[in-house]
Amino acid sequence: MGDPTMRPFNGFSEHFMEVKELIRKALEAKAFAYCPYSKFRVGAALLAHDGTVFTGCNVENACFNLGICAERIAISKAVSEGYRDFKAIAISSDMCEQFISPCGGCRQFMREASFTPFGSSWDVYLSKPDGSYVEMTVEELLPASFGPEDLKVKKVNMRNEF
């Protein structure tokens, strides 16, 4: 029948376990969400290249635009601790029927966190409460995006004749 022990195939087993652990931490972070208005809990777990994980949950505010998403909290925590090199982020919600996708603001925030040295190809795992997930990259979530490098592009000097 073969050896019943798990054997990695080019590190696949270790990668799979790392992803599952990151998703587990995102699921746990969701429990701390402060969402009295939407009742929609979201958790995130951000993995730095050195193995450090930063978690975040959504925090709502009666002034709705002052609320902050789980993804932005996790990234802000990491940056405030001096981290600039990310490997992956897992995002979890209570949605059972479909995978939650980060809002446009979070996509741009992840893109901003993707500038050198981070790179825009780091992994994003969108997960459901049962732990199932889909894998994407920041670039796939926000194709043809605008980032810090675009601020250095030479602009055309145009006169406004109106």
DSSP file (Angstrom, degrees, kcal/mol; ACC not computed):
  #  RESIDUE AA STRUCTURE BP1 BP2  ACC     N-H-->O    O-->H-N    N-H-->O    O-->H-N    TCO  KAPPA ALPHA  PHI   PSI    X-CA   Y-CA   Z-CA
    1    1 A M              0   0    0      0, 0.0     2,-0.1     0, 0.0     0, 0.0   0.000 360.0 360.0 360.0 -21.3    0.0    0.0    0.0
    2    2 A G        -     0   0    0      2,-0.0     0, 0.0     0, 0.0     0, 0.0  -0.272 360.0 -42.9 102.0 167.9    2.9    2.3    0.4
    3    3 A D        -     0   0    0      1,-0.1     4,-0.1    -2,-0.1     0, 0.0  -0.586  44.5-152.3 -74.0 124.3    4.3    4.4    3.3
    4    4 A P        +     0   0    0      0, 0.0    -1,-0.1     0, 0.0     2,-0.1   0.572  63.7 104.9 -76.9  -7.2    1.4    6.2    5.1
    5    5 A T  S    S-     0   0    0      1,-0.1     2,-0.4     0, 0.0    -2,-0.1  -0.423  81.6-106.5 -74.5 150.4    3.6    9.1    6.2
    6    6 A M        -     0   0    0     -2,-0.1    -1,-0.1     7,-0.0     0, 0.0  -0.613  35.6-165.8 -76.9 128.7    3.3   12.4    4.4
    7    7 A R        -     0   0    0     -2,-0.4     2,-0.1    -4,-0.1     5,-0.1  -0.966  18.9-123.8-118.0 127.3    6.2   13.1    2.1
    8    8 A P        -     0   0    0      0, 0.0     2,-0.7     0, 0.0     0, 0.0  -0.421  11.8-149.5 -69.8 142.1    6.9   16.5    0.8
    9    9 A F  S >  S-     0   0    0      1,-0.1     3,-1.5    -2,-0.1    -2,-0.0  -0.919  83.1 -31.6-109.7 102.4    7.0   16.9   -3.0
   10   10 A N  T 3  S-     0   0    0     -2,-0.7    -1,-0.1     1,-0.3     0, 0.0   0.867 123.6 -51.5  51.9  39.9    9.4   19.8   -3.5
   11   11 A G  T 3> S+     0   0    0      3,-0.0     4,-2.4     4,-0.0    -1,-0.3   0.541 102.8 132.8  80.5   7.1    8.2   21.4   -0.3
   12   12 A F  H <> S+     0   0    0     -3,-1.5     4,-2.9     1,-0.2     5,-0.2   0.910  70.6  51.2 -58.7 -44.4    4.5   21.1   -1.2
   13   13 A S  H  > S+     0   0    0      1,-0.2     4,-2.3     2,-0.2    -1,-0.2   0.911 111.4  47.0 -62.0 -43.1    3.6   19.6    2.2
   14   14 A E  H  > S+     0   0    0      2,-0.2     4,-2.4     1,-0.2    -1,-0.2   0.914 113.4  49.0 -64.7 -42.0    5.4   22.3    4.2
   15   15 A H  H  X S+     0   0    0     -4,-2.4     4,-2.5     2,-0.2    -2,-0.2   0.929 110.8  50.2 -62.2 -45.8    3.8   25.0    2.0
   16   16 A F  H  X S+     0   0    0     -4,-2.9     4,-2.5     1,-0.2    -2,-0.2   0.909 112.0  47.3 -59.5 -43.7    0.3   23.5    2.4
   17   17 A M  H  X S+     0   0    0     -4,-2.3     4,-2.3     2,-0.2    -1,-0.2   0.882 110.8  52.2 -67.3 -37.7    0.8   23.4    6.2
   18   18 A E  H  X S+     0   0    0     -4,-2.4     4,-2.1     2,-0.2    -2,-0.2   0.910 111.2  47.3 -63.3 -42.6    2.0   27.0    6.2
   19   19 A V  H  X S+     0   0    0     -4,-2.5     4,-2.6     2,-0.2    -2,-0.2   0.934 111.8  49.7 -64.1 -47.3   -1.0   28.1    4.3
   20   20 A K  H  X S+     0   0    0     -4,-2.5     4,-2.3     1,-0.2    -2,-0.2   0.883 111.3  49.6 -60.8 -39.3   -3.4   26.2    6.5
   21   21 A E  H  X S+     0   0    0     -4,-2.3     4,-2.1     2,-0.2    -1,-0.2   0.897 110.5  50.0 -66.8 -40.6   -1.8   27.7    9.6
   22   22 A L  H  X S+     0   0    0     -4,-2.1     4,-1.8     2,-0.2    -2,-0.2   0.910 111.8  48.1 -64.2 -42.5   -2.0   31.2    8.2
   23   23 A I  H  X S+     0   0    0     -4,-2.6     4,-2.6     2,-0.2    -2,-0.2   0.898 108.6  54.6 -64.7 -40.5   -5.7   30.7    7.4
   24   24 A R  H  X S+     0   0    0     -4,-2.3     4,-2.2     1,-0.2    -2,-0.2   0.911 108.3  49.0 -58.8 -42.6   -6.3   29.3   10.9
   25   25 A K  H  X S+     0   0    0     -4,-2.1     4,-2.3     2,-0.2    -1,-0.2   0.857 110.0  50.9 -67.9 -34.5   -4.8   32.5   12.4
   26   26 A A  H  X S+     0   0    0     -4,-1.8     4,-1.5     2,-0.2    66,-0.2   0.905 110.0  50.4 -66.6 -41.0   -7.0   34.6   10.1
   27   27 A L  H  < S+     0   0    0     -4,-2.6     4,-0.5     1,-0.2    -2,-0.2   0.900 112.3  47.3 -62.1 -41.0  -10.1   32.6   11.3
   28   28 A E  H >< S+     0   0    0     -4,-2.2     3,-1.3     1,-0.2     4,-0.3   0.894 107.4  55.7 -67.4 -40.6   -9.0   33.2   14.9
   29   29 A A  H >< S+     0   0    0     -4,-2.3     3,-1.8     1,-0.3    -1,-0.2   0.829  95.1  68.6 -61.6 -32.2   -8.4   37.0   14.4
   30   30 A K  G >< S+     0   0    0     -4,-1.5     3,-1.7     1,-0.3    -1,-0.3   0.790  85.8  69.3 -57.2 -30.1  -12.0   37.2   13.1
   31   31 A A  G <  S+     0   0    0     -3,-1.3    -1,-0.3    -4,-0.5    -2,-0.2   0.724  95.6  54.1 -63.6 -21.5  -13.2   36.6   16.6
   32   32 A F  G <  S+     0   0    0     -3,-1.8    -1,-0.3    -4,-0.3    -2,-0.2   0.414  79.5 132.0 -93.3   1.2  -11.9   40.0   17.8
   33   33 A A    <   -     0   0    0     -3,-1.7     2,-0.7    -4,-0.2    26,-0.2  -0.206  49.1-148.7 -57.1 141.3  -13.8   41.9   15.1
   34   34 A Y  B     +a   59   0A   0     24,-2.4    26,-3.2     1,-0.1     3,-0.1  -0.899  41.7 141.8-111.0  98.4  -15.7   45.0   16.3
   35   35 A C     >  +     0   0    0     -2,-0.7     4,-1.7    24,-0.2     5,-0.1  -0.445   4.3 152.0-139.8  61.8  -18.7   45.1   13.9
   36   36 A P  T  4 S+     0   0    0      0, 0.0    -1,-0.1     0, 0.0    -2,-0.0   0.681  78.6  44.0 -68.8 -15.8  -21.8   46.2   15.7
   37   37 A Y  T  4 S+     0   0    0     -3,-0.1    -2,-0.1     3,-0.1    25,-0.0   0.904 125.9  23.2 -95.9 -52.1  -23.3   47.7   12.6
   38   38 A S  T  4 S-     0   0    0      2,-0.1     3,-0.1     1,-0.0    -3,-0.0   0.746  82.3-146.7 -86.6 -24.3  -22.7   45.3    9.7
   39   39 A K     <  +     0   0    0     -4,-1.7     2,-0.7     1,-0.2    -4,-0.0   0.747  56.5 133.4  59.5  24.3  -22.3   42.2   11.9
   40   40 A F        -     0   0    0     -5,-0.1     2,-0.3    53,-0.0    -1,-0.2  -0.879  43.5-158.2-111.5 100.9  -19.8   41.1    9.3
   41   41 A R        -     0   0    0     -2,-0.7    53,-0.8    -3,-0.1     2,-0.4  -0.582  12.1-179.6 -83.7 138.3  -16.6   39.8   10.9
   42   42 A V  E     -C   93   0B   0     -2,-0.3    16,-1.6   -12,-0.2     2,-0.3  -0.999   4.2-172.4-135.6 138.6  -13.4   39.7    8.9
   43   43 A G  E     -CD  92  57B   0     49,-2.7    49,-3.0    -2,-0.4     2,-0.3  -0.945   2.0-169.4-126.7 151.7  -10.0   38.4   10.1
   44   44 A A  E     -CD  91  56B   0     12,-2.6    12,-2.2    -2,-0.3     2,-0.4  -0.989   9.3-165.0-139.6 148.5   -6.6   38.7    8.4
   45   45 A A  E     -CD  90  55B   0     45,-2.2    45,-2.5    -2,-0.3     2,-0.5  -0.974  11.1-159.3-135.5 120.7   -3.2   37.1    9.0
   46   46 A L  E     -CD  89  54B   0      8,-3.5     8,-2.5    -2,-0.4     2,-0.6  -0.872   5.7-151.6-105.6 126.8   -0.1   38.6    7.3
   47   47 A L  E     -CD  88  53B   0     41,-3.5    40,-3.4    -2,-0.5    41,-1.5  -0.877   6.4-154.9-103.7 118.9    3.0   36.5    6.9
   48   48 A A  E >   -C   86   0B   0      4,-3.1     3,-2.1    -2,-0.6    38,-0.3  -0.499  32.3-107.6 -83.2 161.0    6.4   38.2    6.7
   49   49 A H  T 3  S+     0   0    0     36,-2.4    37,-0.1     1,-0.3    -1,-0.1   0.742 119.0  59.1 -63.5 -22.7    9.3   36.5    5.0
   50   50 A D  T 3  S-     0   0    0     35,-0.3    -1,-0.3     2,-0.1     3,-0.1   0.435 123.6-102.2 -86.6   3.4   11.0   35.8    8.3
   51   51 A G  S <  S+     0   0    0     -3,-2.1     2,-0.2     1,-0.3    -2,-0.1   0.326  75.6 140.1  97.4  -7.5    7.9   33.8    9.5
   52   52 A T        -     0   0    0     -5,-0.1    -4,-3.1     1,-0.0     2,-0.5  -0.495  38.6-151.7 -71.1 137.5    6.4   36.5   11.7
   53   53 A V  E     -D   47   0B   0     -6,-0.2     2,-0.5    -2,-0.2    -6,-0.2  -0.944   9.1-166.5-115.4 132.3    2.6   36.7   11.5
   54   54 A F  E     -D   46   0B   0     -8,-2.5    -8,-3.5    -2,-0.5     2,-0.3  -0.968  11.8-159.0-115.2 129.5    0.6   39.9   12.1
   55   55 A T  E     +D   45   0B   0     -2,-0.5     2,-0.3   -10,-0.2   -10,-0.2  -0.702  11.8 176.5-107.9 160.8   -3.2   39.5   12.6
   56   56 A G  E     -D   44   0B   0    -12,-2.2   -12,-2.6    -2,-0.3     2,-0.3  -0.984  11.3-161.5-154.6 158.7   -6.0   42.0   12.2
   57   57 A C  E     -D   43   0B   0     -2,-0.3   -14,-0.2   -14,-0.2     2,-0.1  -0.948  37.7 -89.5-137.5 159.1   -9.7   42.2   12.4
   58   58 A N        -     0   0    0    -16,-1.6   -24,-2.4    -2,-0.3     2,-0.4  -0.456  35.3-163.2 -71.3 144.1  -12.2   44.7   11.1
   59   59 A V  B     -aB  34  68A   0      9,-2.7     9,-2.5   -26,-0.2   -24,-0.2  -0.957   8.9-159.1-130.2 110.3  -13.1   47.6   13.4
   60   60 A E        -     0   0    0    -26,-3.2     2,-0.3    -2,-0.4     4,-0.1  -0.380   2.9-159.2 -87.7 167.6  -16.2   49.6   12.6
   61   61 A N        -     0   0    0      3,-0.2     6,-0.2    -2,-0.1     5,-0.1  -0.987  31.6-119.2-144.0 147.4  -17.1   53.1   13.6
   62   62 A A  S    S+     0   0    0     -2,-0.3     2,-1.2     1,-0.2     3,-0.1   0.830 115.4  64.1 -58.3 -30.9  -20.5   54.9   13.8
   63   63 A C  S >  S-     0   0    0      1,-0.2     3,-3.1    -3,-0.0     4,-0.3  -0.793  92.3-153.3 -88.8  91.7  -19.0   57.3   11.3
   64   64 A F  G >  S+     0   0    0     -2,-1.2     3,-1.8     1,-0.3    -1,-0.2   0.733  84.3  58.4 -46.5 -41.5  -18.7   54.5    8.7
   65   65 A N  G 3  S+     0   0    0      1,-0.3    -1,-0.3    -3,-0.1    -3,-0.1   0.607  97.5  64.0 -71.0  -6.7  -15.8   55.8    6.7
   66   66 A L  G <  S+     0   0    0     -3,-3.1    -1,-0.3    -5,-0.1    -2,-0.2   0.532  80.1 105.0 -89.6  -6.8  -13.6   55.8    9.8
   67   67 A G    <   -     0   0    0     -3,-1.8     2,-0.4    -4,-0.3    -7,-0.2  -0.269  61.7-145.1 -65.4 160.7  -13.9   52.0   10.1
   68   68 A I  B     -B   59   0A   0     -9,-2.5    -9,-2.7   -11,-0.1     2,-0.1  -0.996   8.8-123.2-136.0 139.6  -10.8   50.0    9.1
   69   69 A C     >  -     0   0    0     -2,-0.4     4,-1.9   -11,-0.2     5,-0.2  -0.341  23.6-115.2 -79.5 158.0  -10.6   46.6    7.5
   70   70 A A  H  > S+     0   0    0      1,-0.2     4,-2.4     2,-0.2     5,-0.2   0.874 113.7  54.8 -58.6 -41.6   -8.8   43.6    8.8
   71   71 A E  H  > S+     0   0    0      1,-0.2     4,-2.3     2,-0.2    -1,-0.2   0.915 108.6  47.2 -62.3 -44.0   -6.2   43.6    6.0
   72   72 A R  H  > S+     0   0    0      1,-0.2     4,-2.4     2,-0.2    -1,-0.2   0.849 110.9  52.4 -69.0 -33.4   -5.2   47.2    6.6
   73   73 A I  H  X S+     0   0    0     -4,-1.9     4,-2.7     2,-0.2    -2,-0.2   0.947 110.3  47.6 -65.5 -47.3   -4.9   46.6   10.3
   74   74 A A  H  X S+     0   0    0     -4,-2.4     4,-2.0     1,-0.2    -2,-0.2   0.922 115.3  45.1 -60.5 -44.6   -2.6   43.6    9.8
   75   75 A I  H  X S+     0   0    0     -4,-2.3     4,-2.8     2,-0.2     5,-0.2   0.912 113.1  50.5 -66.1 -41.9   -0.4   45.5    7.3
   76   76 A S  H  X S+     0   0    0     -4,-2.4     4,-2.6     1,-0.2    -2,-0.2   0.896 109.1  51.4 -64.0 -40.0   -0.3   48.6    9.5
   77   77 A K  H  X S+     0   0    0     -4,-2.7     4,-0.8     2,-0.2    -1,-0.2   0.932 112.2  46.9 -60.4 -44.9    0.8   46.5   12.5
   78   78 A A  H ><>S+     0   0    0     -4,-2.0     5,-2.6    -5,-0.2     3,-0.8   0.938 113.8  46.4 -63.6 -47.3    3.6   44.9   10.4
   79   79 A V  H ><5S+     0   0    0     -4,-2.8     3,-1.8     1,-0.3    -1,-0.2   0.895 108.7  55.6 -63.7 -39.5    4.8   48.2    9.0
   80   80 A S  H 3<5S+     0   0    0     -4,-2.6    -1,-0.3     1,-0.3    -2,-0.2   0.692 106.5  52.5 -67.8 -16.3    4.7   49.9   12.5
   81   81 A E  T <<5S-     0   0    0     -4,-0.8    -1,-0.3    -3,-0.8    -2,-0.2   0.332 127.4-100.2 -97.1   4.4    6.9   47.1   13.7
   82   82 A G  T < 5S+     0   0    0     -3,-1.8     2,-0.3     1,-0.3    -3,-0.2   0.535  74.5 142.9  93.6   7.3    9.4   47.8   10.9
   83   83 A Y      < +     0   0    0     -5,-2.6    -1,-0.3    -6,-0.2    -2,-0.1  -0.638  12.2 156.2 -86.5 139.1    8.4   45.0    8.5
   84   84 A R        +     0   0    0     -2,-0.3     2,-0.5     1,-0.1    34,-0.1   0.248  52.9  81.2-139.3   8.3    8.5   45.6    4.8
   85   85 A D        -     0   0    0     32,-0.1   -36,-2.4    33,-0.0     2,-0.3  -0.892  57.4-178.4-128.6 100.3    8.9   42.1    3.3
   86   86 A F  E     -C   48   0B   0     -2,-0.5   -38,-0.3   -38,-0.3     3,-0.1  -0.756  20.8-178.1-108.2 146.7    5.7   40.1    3.0
   87   87 A K  E     -     0   0B   0    -40,-3.4    36,-1.9     1,-0.4     2,-0.3   0.777  66.4 -20.2-105.1 -41.2    5.1   36.6    1.8
   88   88 A A  E     -Ce  47 123B   0    -41,-1.5   -41,-3.5    34,-0.2    -1,-0.4  -0.990  45.1-147.1-164.2 161.9    1.3   36.1    2.0
   89   89 A I  E     -Ce  46 124B   0     34,-1.8    36,-3.0    -2,-0.3     2,-0.4  -0.995  10.4-155.5-138.3 138.1   -1.9   37.2    3.6
   90   90 A A  E     -Ce  45 125B   0    -45,-2.5   -45,-2.2    -2,-0.3     2,-0.4  -0.938   9.8-164.8-111.3 137.2   -4.9   35.1    4.5
   91   91 A I  E     -Ce  44 126B   0     34,-2.9    36,-2.8    -2,-0.4     2,-0.3  -0.983   8.6-178.1-125.9 132.4   -8.4   36.8    4.7
   92   92 A S  E     +Ce  43 127B   0    -49,-3.0   -49,-2.7    -2,-0.4     2,-0.2  -0.960   6.7 165.9-133.0 145.9  -11.4   35.1    6.4
   93   93 A S  E     -C   42   0B   0     34,-0.7   -51,-0.2    -2,-0.3   -63,-0.1  -0.797  49.6 -98.4-141.0-173.5  -15.0   36.0    6.9
   94   94 A D  S    S+     0   0    0    -53,-0.8     2,-0.3    -2,-0.2   -52,-0.1   0.394  78.8 121.7 -91.2   2.7  -18.3   34.4    8.0
   95   95 A M        +     0   0    0      1,-0.2    -2,-0.2    32,-0.2     5,-0.2  -0.522  34.0 176.8 -69.8 124.6  -19.4   34.0    4.3
   96   96 A C  S    S+     0   0    0     -2,-0.3    -1,-0.2    32,-0.1    34,-0.1   0.760  71.9  53.7 -96.9 -30.2  -20.1   30.4    3.6
   97   97 A E  S    S+     0   0    0      1,-0.1     2,-0.3    31,-0.0    -1,-0.1   0.796 117.4  12.5 -80.6 -28.7  -21.4   30.5    0.1
   98   98 A Q  S    S-     0   0    0     29,-0.1     2,-0.4     0, 0.0    -1,-0.1  -0.940  81.6 -95.0-144.9 164.8  -18.5   32.4   -1.5
   99   99 A F        -     0   0    0     -2,-0.3     2,-0.2    29,-0.1    29,-0.1  -0.658  42.5-120.4 -81.7 134.8  -15.0   33.6   -0.9
  100  100 A I        -     0   0    0     27,-0.5    -9,-0.1    -2,-0.4    27,-0.1  -0.538  24.7-153.2 -73.8 139.5  -14.7   37.1    0.4
  101  101 A S        -     0   0    0     -2,-0.2    -1,-0.0    25,-0.1    25,-0.0  -0.929  25.1-103.6-113.2 138.9  -12.7   39.4   -1.7
  102  102 A P        -     0   0    0      0, 0.0    24,-0.0     0, 0.0    -1,-0.0  -0.249  40.5-107.2 -60.3 147.5  -10.9   42.5   -0.3
  103  103 A C     >  -     0   0    0      1,-0.1     4,-2.4     4,-0.0     5,-0.2  -0.191  35.1 -99.5 -66.7 167.8  -12.5   45.8   -0.9
  104  104 A G  H  > S+     0   0    0      1,-0.2     4,-2.3     2,-0.2     5,-0.2   0.874 123.2  54.5 -58.5 -39.6  -11.0   48.2   -3.3
  105  105 A G  H  > S+     0   0    0      1,-0.2     4,-2.1     2,-0.2    -1,-0.2   0.902 110.0  46.2 -62.7 -41.0   -9.3   50.2   -0.5
  106  106 A C  H  > S+     0   0    0      2,-0.2     4,-2.9     1,-0.2     5,-0.2   0.873 109.3  54.8 -70.1 -36.5   -7.6   47.1    0.8
  107  107 A R  H  X S+     0   0    0     -4,-2.4     4,-2.2     2,-0.2    -2,-0.2   0.935 111.4  44.8 -60.6 -44.7   -6.5   46.0   -2.6
  108  108 A Q  H  X S+     0   0    0     -4,-2.3     4,-2.7     2,-0.2    -2,-0.2   0.884 111.9  52.9 -66.3 -37.6   -4.8   49.4   -3.1
  109  109 A F  H  X S+     0   0    0     -4,-2.1     4,-2.1     2,-0.2    -2,-0.2   0.910 110.7  46.7 -63.6 -42.4   -3.4   49.1    0.4
  110  110 A M  H  < S+     0   0    0     -4,-2.9     4,-0.3     2,-0.2    -1,-0.2   0.886 111.8  51.9 -65.7 -37.9   -1.9   45.7   -0.4
  111  111 A R  H >< S+     0   0    0     -4,-2.2     3,-1.1    -5,-0.2    -2,-0.2   0.911 108.6  50.0 -63.6 -42.6   -0.6   47.1   -3.6
  112  112 A E  H >< S+     0   0    0     -4,-2.7     3,-1.4     1,-0.3    -1,-0.2   0.896 109.3  51.3 -62.9 -39.6    1.1   50.0   -1.8
  113  113 A A  T 3< S+     0   0    0     -4,-2.1    -1,-0.3     1,-0.2   -27,-0.3   0.546 100.8  68.4 -72.2  -5.2    2.6   47.5    0.6
  114  114 A S  T < >S+     0   0    0     -3,-1.1     5,-1.4    -4,-0.3    -1,-0.2   0.463  72.8 112.4 -93.8  -2.5    3.8   45.6   -2.5
  115  115 A F  T X 5S-     0   0    0     -3,-1.4     3,-2.5     3,-0.2     4,-0.1  -0.265  77.2 -24.0 -69.3 163.0    6.3   48.2   -3.7
  116  116 A T  T 3 5S+     0   0    0      1,-0.4    -1,-0.2     2,-0.2   -31,-0.0  -0.139 134.7  19.5 -46.7 131.6   10.0   47.4   -3.6
  117  117 A P  T 3 5S+     0   0    0      0, 0.0    -1,-0.4     0, 0.0    -2,-0.1  -0.982 124.5  56.2 -92.5   4.8   11.1   45.3   -1.8
  118  118 A F  T < 5S-     0   0    0     -3,-2.5    -2,-0.2   -34,-0.1    -3,-0.2   0.901  85.7-152.3 -68.3 -42.6    7.8   43.6   -1.3
  119  119 A G    > < -     0   0    0     -5,-1.4     3,-0.6     1,-0.1   -33,-0.1   0.286  23.1-107.1  79.2 147.1    6.8   42.9   -4.9
  120  120 A S  T 3  S+     0   0    0      1,-0.2    19,-1.9    18,-0.1    20,-0.2   0.291 104.5  77.9 -92.9  11.6    3.2   42.6   -6.1
  121  121 A S  T 3   +     0   0    0     17,-0.2    -1,-0.2    -3,-0.2    -2,-0.1   0.252  60.8 127.5-104.0  13.9    3.3   38.9   -6.6
  122  122 A W    <   -     0   0    0     -3,-0.6    16,-1.6     1,-0.1   -34,-0.2  -0.371  65.7 -96.5 -70.6 156.5    2.9   37.9   -2.9
  123  123 A D  E     -eF  88 137B   0    -36,-1.9   -34,-1.8    14,-0.2     2,-0.4  -0.407  29.9-164.8 -83.1 145.0    0.1   35.5   -2.2
  124  124 A V  E     -eF  89 136B   0     12,-3.1    12,-2.7   -36,-0.2     2,-0.6  -0.997   5.8-161.1-126.0 124.6   -3.4   36.2   -1.0
  125  125 A Y  E     -eF  90 135B   0    -36,-3.0   -34,-2.9    -2,-0.4     2,-0.6  -0.932   1.7-162.2-110.4 114.6   -5.5   33.4    0.4
  126  126 A L  E     -eF  91 134B   0      8,-2.3     8,-2.0    -2,-0.6     2,-0.3  -0.863  23.1-173.8 -96.4 119.0   -9.3   34.1    0.4
  127  127 A S  E     -eF  92 133B   0    -36,-2.8   -34,-0.7    -2,-0.6   -27,-0.5  -0.786  23.3-142.0-123.4 159.2  -10.9   31.6    2.8
  128  128 A K    >   -     0   0    0      4,-2.3     3,-2.2    -2,-0.3   -32,-0.1  -0.624  42.9 -96.3-104.2 167.8  -14.2   30.4    4.1
  129  129 A P  T 3  S+     0   0    0      0, 0.0   -33,-0.1     0, 0.0   -35,-0.1   0.763 122.9  60.8 -57.9 -25.5  -15.1   29.4    7.7
  130  130 A D  T 3  S-     0   0    0    -34,-0.1     3,-0.1     2,-0.1   -34,-0.0   0.470 119.5-108.6 -82.2   0.4  -14.5   25.8    6.8
  131  131 A G  S <  S+     0   0    0     -3,-2.2  -108,-0.1     1,-0.3  -107,-0.1   0.325  74.3 136.7  91.5  -8.2  -10.9   26.5    5.9
  132  132 A S        +     0   0    0     -5,-0.1    -4,-2.3  -109,-0.0    -1,-0.3  -0.381  31.8 177.1 -68.2 154.8  -11.3   26.1    2.2
  133  133 A Y  E     -F  127   0B   0     -6,-0.2     2,-0.4    -3,-0.1    -6,-0.2  -0.980  32.0-137.0-154.9 162.2   -9.5   28.7    0.2
  134  134 A V  E     -F  126   0B   0     -8,-2.0    -8,-2.3    -2,-0.3     2,-0.4  -0.953  25.4-137.3-120.2 147.7   -8.5   30.1   -3.2
  135  135 A E  E     +F  125   0B   0     -2,-0.4     2,-0.3   -10,-0.2   -10,-0.2  -0.894  32.0 153.4-110.2 133.1   -5.1   31.5   -3.9
  136  136 A M  E     -F  124   0B   0    -12,-2.7   -12,-3.1    -2,-0.4     2,-0.3  -0.819  35.3-118.2-138.5 178.2   -4.4   34.7   -5.8
  137  137 A T  E  >  -F  123   0B   0     -2,-0.3     4,-1.8   -14,-0.3   -14,-0.2  -0.815  29.4-111.2-115.2 164.7   -1.6   37.3   -5.9
  138  138 A V  H  > S+     0   0    0    -16,-1.6     4,-1.8    -2,-0.3   -17,-0.2   0.906 120.7  55.2 -57.9 -41.7   -1.9   41.0   -5.2
  139  139 A E  H  4 S+     0   0    0    -19,-1.9    -1,-0.2     1,-0.2   -18,-0.1   0.868 106.1  50.3 -61.2 -38.1   -1.4   41.6   -8.8
  140  140 A E  H  4 S+     0   0    0      1,-0.2    -1,-0.2   -20,-0.2    -2,-0.2   0.850 109.9  51.0 -69.0 -33.7   -4.3   39.4   -9.8
  141  141 A L  H  < S+     0   0    0     -4,-1.8    -2,-0.2     1,-0.3    -1,-0.2   0.812 126.6  23.1 -71.3 -30.3   -6.6   41.2   -7.3
  142  142 A L  S >< S-     0   0    0     -4,-1.8     3,-0.6    -5,-0.2    -1,-0.3  -0.605  82.1-174.1-138.8  74.3   -5.6   44.6   -8.7
  143  143 A P  T 3  S+     0   0    0      0, 0.0    -3,-0.1     0, 0.0    -4,-0.0  -0.305  70.6  15.1 -70.0 155.2   -4.4   44.3  -12.3
  144  144 A A  T 3  S+     0   0    0      1,-0.1    -5,-0.0    -5,-0.1     2,-0.0   0.881  95.9 174.5  50.7  44.0   -3.0   47.4  -14.1
  145  145 A S    <   -     0   0    0     -3,-0.6     2,-0.5    -6,-0.1    -1,-0.1  -0.233  34.2-118.0 -82.3 168.4   -2.8   49.1  -10.7
  146  146 A F        +     0   0    0      3,-0.0    -1,-0.1    -2,-0.0   -35,-0.0  -0.914  43.1 161.0-105.8 128.7   -1.3   52.5   -9.8
  147  147 A G    >>  -     0   0    0     -2,-0.5     3,-1.7   -33,-0.0     4,-0.5  -0.779  54.7 -76.8-139.6-177.0    1.6   52.4   -7.4
  148  148 A P  G >4 S+     0   0    0      0, 0.0     3,-1.2     0, 0.0     4,-0.4   0.814 122.4  61.1 -54.7 -35.2    4.5   54.5   -6.0
  149  149 A E  G >4 S+     0   0    0      1,-0.3     3,-1.1     2,-0.2     4,-0.2   0.783  95.0  63.6 -65.9 -24.7    6.6   53.8   -9.2
  150  150 A D  G X4 S+     0   0    0     -3,-1.7     3,-0.9     1,-0.2    -1,-0.3   0.718  89.7  67.1 -71.2 -20.2    4.0   55.6  -11.2
  151  151 A L  G << S+     0   0    0     -3,-1.2    -1,-0.2    -4,-0.5    -2,-0.2   0.691  97.4  54.7 -71.7 -17.3    4.6   58.8   -9.4
  152  152 A K  G <  S+     0   0    0     -3,-1.1    -1,-0.2    -4,-0.4    -2,-0.2   0.499  81.7 111.9 -93.4  -5.9    8.1   58.9  -11.0
  153  153 A V  S <  S-     0   0    0     -3,-0.9     2,-0.1    -4,-0.2    -3,-0.0  -0.473  79.2-105.7 -71.7 136.8    6.8   58.6  -14.6
  154  154 A K        -     0   0    0     -2,-0.2     2,-0.3     1,-0.1    -1,-0.1  -0.409  37.7-143.9 -64.3 133.0    7.3   61.7  -16.7
  155  155 A K        -     0   0    0     -2,-0.1     2,-0.4    -3,-0.1    -1,-0.1  -0.705  13.2-113.6-101.0 151.8    4.0   63.6  -17.2
  156  156 A V        -     0   0    0     -2,-0.3     2,-0.9     1,-0.0    -1,-0.0  -0.679  26.2-131.5 -82.1 133.1    2.8   65.4  -20.3
  157  157 A N        +     0   0    0     -2,-0.4     2,-0.4     2,-0.0    -1,-0.0  -0.778  35.1 178.5 -87.7 108.7    2.6   69.2  -19.7
  158  158 A M        -     0   0    0     -2,-0.9     2,-0.4     2,-0.0    -2,-0.0  -0.889  23.7-134.3-115.2 141.9   -0.9   70.1  -21.1
  159  159 A R        -     0   0    0     -2,-0.4     2,-0.8     2,-0.0    -2,-0.0  -0.752  15.1-134.7 -91.9 139.7   -2.5   73.5  -21.1
  160  160 A N        -     0   0    0     -2,-0.4    -2,-0.0     1,-0.1    -1,-0.0  -0.848  22.5-178.1 -93.8 110.0   -6.1   73.8  -20.0
  161  161 A E              0   0    0     -2,-0.8    -1,-0.1     1,-0.2    -2,-0.0   0.368 360.0 360.0 -91.7   4.8   -7.7   76.0  -22.6
  162  162 A F              0   0    0      0, 0.0    -1,-0.2     0, 0.0    -2,-0.0   0.453 360.0 360.0 -94.6 360.0  -11.2   76.0  -21.1
